[in-house]
Structure formats: C-alpha cells, structure tokens
Amino acid sequence: MSDAEFEKAVEQVFRYAYYKKAWFAVAIAGTTIEQFNVKDFLSGERKNNVISDIPTRYGKPPQYKYYKQEGKDLKIVPREELIKALEKYHDTVWQGGRLAPTTAFDEMSKLLFCKLEDEKSTKKNKAYQFQIGTNETTKEVFRRIDAIYQKAKKEDDEVFKDDIHLAPEVVFSCLKHLQQLAINNIDLDTKGIAFEKFMQDFFKGKMGQFFTPRNLVRFAVEMIQHESSLNVLDPACGSGGFLLHALDYVRNSAEENYVDVIEIYKHWHNFAKDRLFGIEINDQIARVCKMNMIIHFY
C-alpha cells in the first residue's frame, strides 16, 4: 500500500470513527500503523491528534508506545514482512522518482542507521527515540532523529558526511513504517537477504553496474575458502556485495570454530577491521558501500 493509499485508508477510518462516535481510531497496513485521538480534536485534524497508542481503561494515551522492556519492546518480524516494510520505506523516501537512486539510498541509509543506533543505545526500561510520540509534530520527531545522526556524524565524518536532507514530513512518514520493528535482533541471514533484495530493486537499470549477482559472489568467496590471516581486496567494490559475503563467510567460520560469544565477535570483527578492503572511484557509491556494511553488521 502506497502512502497515498494509506492516507485514503486513514480517511475511511475517520468516517467509521465519527459514525460510531469512537474516541480513538487506528489505521493499519502491514507494519505501518497510525493512531489518532478523535474525541478531543476538530474533524479535519490529521496531524496534531496522532497518538502513540490506544490508552487502556479510557485513560490518557501514553507518551510513547515502545520501550526496551518485556511486553513493550519492538517486534521481530519474518523476512517477508521486513522486505515489505523496506519497500514501503523506499517508496516514501524515493517520492515517486524525485530523488536519484543513489541520493535516495543515501538518505535511507541515514535513517536506517539512526534506527539501528537507537535500538542498540537505548537503556533498559527506557523509551526508544525512533518512534512517534503522542501529539508530536513532524519537526519535533525530526529533531530527535537528527540528534542521533549528528552524534554519529561527529564520530565518523567520512561515512556520515552530509546532513539528513529529507523533509520532516517525509521522516515522520518513514517512522510509521519502521518504528515497531526490531531490526537489530533479526538474524543476520534474514536481514542480509532482505536488505540485498531491497538494494537490488533500488539500483535498477544503469545502476545495476554496482551489483555483482549474488550467486557469482558466493561462488568466488567459497572457491577461495580463505583463512582469516589472508587479506581481501575488492578493487571495484561498488555497493560492497563481495566484501559483505567475504565477511559473512568469516563470521560463519568463527561460529563453527568458537564457542565463546566474545571470541566469535573478536574473530570476525578483527578481520573486518584489519584485513578487509575495498576501492571505489565513485564517492557516493563508496558511502553506500560503507553504510551497507554498517547496516548489515552493526
């Protein structure tokens, strides 16, 4: 369902709510959810009456819905659902072709990183930042997400060169698709396949030059059967498919040969840090490659 179709669904939900004299209304399409306070606002309001969740026992809507705690945490979804959520996310950012594929992916990567960083850094029993709170404006939500990104930008200005250029309204819509998903907790294989399919759909036509088919990459990596003591260099790495598969190969090897979680992490992380290299002449595609690595193994 496109954003335009979802807006039509929202209008239909409001018609039902007015007819039934309901206090609250909910529109759901897959992982995309939007909830409203109908009772306390004028009939045409669709922005300032957004709430985080339906209140219990006729109380007040909670400020936030998702917390890092049992019963209120994010949702782990199967691969197909993740792909659908990413497709909706893609359509929202791409804005019907207003952005070039690399530019759109650049912007999407920024928000995806903010999502992953928020999942990782939010403390136990605290509310996640990557969500829409009750009665929050698009600008308030944008400022909170941008604060996550600006912190990362200070720590690594090579990957995070530019600010988030998406309008607050677009960022707000993106959160509707992603806020409830626990992307960090999805297993790497599922996440990798979902993101790879998403990226292949994204870079079509001429942009396909930045992709080597998955089966060829897998064949090359498995044929080498390299040890972690060898260096791996892709002299024209594009979006990083070969580097990703090489690192995934080493990660799987570590899981087969080590029991301790820390040792497994050290094995593949040290390989990534010291022995995995890529060269890419296109600066924007090089950033796509870096973000691709971060999103997969963050």
Secondary structure, DSSP 8 states (H G I E B T S, - for coil): --HHHHHHHHHHHHHHHHHHT-SEEEEEETTEEEEEE-TTS-TT--STTEESS--STT----S-S-BSSTTTS-B---HHHHHHHHHHHHHHHHGGGTS-HHHHHHHHHHHHHHHHHHHHH--TTSB-SSS--TT--HHHHHHHHHHHHHHHHHH-TTTS-S---S-HHHHHHHHHHHTTB--TTS-HHHHHHHHHHHHHHHS-GGGGGG---HHHHHHHHHHH---TTS-EEETT-TTSHHHHHHHHHHHHHHHHH--SHHHHHHHHHHHHHHSEEE--S-HHHHHHHHHHHHHHH-
